[in-house]
């Protein structure tokens, strides 16, 4: 938002806000680029393929179904590990971003109240 700047203090406050907003944008970009998204998609595709293969087997193919299920389970564990790692990274970045966002909100409130 664009505010009318009444005095030199507002200029300083706007500068601080701009600096903080840049930090927030950088953290959001880091969240969007957390590694693992492609790996997760590849593993999910593998799980879907194995599931389809298992489901296409006939009624008496229990041994093959069991072997496929073990592979599906192993891939599911990998998928969960990657998801957990990504979520942990996201939470750490959000924890870093939240106080900065609160400062920006406080500056906005101060600027609005000062008008």
C-alpha positions in Angstrom: 0.0 0.0 0.0 1.1 3.5 -0.7 0.9 6.0 2.1 1.2 9.8 2.1 4.5 10.5 3.9 4.0 13.4 6.3 7.4 13.7 7.9 11.0 12.5 8.0 10.1 9.9 10.6 7.6 8.3 8.2 10.3 8.1 5.6 12.5 6.2 8.0 9.6 3.9 9.0 8.7 3.3 5.3 12.4 2.4 4.7 12.4 -0.1 7.6 9.1 -1.6 6.3 10.6 -2.0 2.8 13.7 -3.7 4.2 11.5 -6.1 6.4 9.2 -6.8 3.4 12.3 -7.8 1.3 13.3 -10.2 4.1 9.8 -11.7 4.2 9.8 -12.1 0.4 13.2 -13.8 0.5 12.0 -16.3 3.1 8.8 -17.0 1.1 11.0 -17.7 -1.9 13.1 -20.1 0.2 9.9 -21.9 1.4 8.7 -22.3 -2.2 12.1 -23.7 -3.3 12.6 -26.2 -0.4 14.3 -29.2 -2.0 12.3 -32.4 -2.3 9.3 -31.6 -4.4 10.6 -33.4 -7.5 11.8 -36.3 -5.5 8.4 -36.6 -3.7 6.6 -36.5 -7.1 8.8 -39.3 -8.5 8.3 -41.5 -5.4 4.5 -40.9 -5.5 4.5 -41.9 -9.2 6.5 -45.0 -8.4 4.0 -45.9 -5.6 1.1 -45.3 -8.0 2.7 -47.5 -10.6 3.4 -50.3 -8.1 -0.2 -50.1 -6.8 -1.6 -50.3 -10.3 0.6 -53.3 -11.0 -0.4 -55.0 -7.8 -4.1 -54.3 -8.5 -3.9 -55.8 -11.9 -2.6 -59.1 -10.6 -5.0 -62.1 -10.5 -6.6 -63.5 -7.4 -4.0 -66.3 -7.0 -0.8 -64.1 -7.3 -0.5 -63.6 -3.6 3.3 -64.0 -3.5 3.7 -61.3 -6.2 1.2 -59.0 -4.5 3.0 -59.3 -1.2 6.3 -58.5 -2.8 4.8 -55.4 -4.5 3.2 -54.4 -1.3 6.6 -54.5 0.5 8.0 -52.2 -2.2 5.0 -49.9 -1.9 5.6 -49.8 1.9 9.3 -49.0 1.5 8.6 -46.2 -1.0 5.9 -44.8 1.3 8.5 -44.6 4.1 10.8 -42.7 1.8 7.9 -40.4 0.9 7.1 -39.7 4.5 10.8 -39.0 5.3 11.0 -36.4 2.5 7.6 -34.9 3.5 8.7 -34.6 7.1 12.1 -33.0 6.1 10.3 -30.5 3.9 7.8 -29.6 6.5 10.5 -29.2 9.2 12.4 -26.8 6.8 9.1 -24.9 6.1 8.3 -24.5 9.8 11.9 -23.2 10.5 11.5 -20.6 7.8 8.0 -19.6 8.9 9.3 -19.3 12.5 12.0 -16.9 11.2 9.4 -15.0 9.0 6.6 -14.6 11.6 8.3 -12.0 13.8 9.3 -10.0 10.8 5.8 -10.0 9.5 4.5 -8.9 12.9 6.9 -5.9 12.7 5.6 -5.0 9.3 2.0 -5.2 10.6 2.9 -3.0 13.5 4.5 -0.4 11.1 1.4 -0.5 9.0 -0.7 0.1 12.0 1.5 3.0 13.2 1.5 4.6 9.8 -2.3 4.3 9.5 -2.9 5.7 13.0 -0.5 8.6 12.3 -2.5 9.8 9.3 
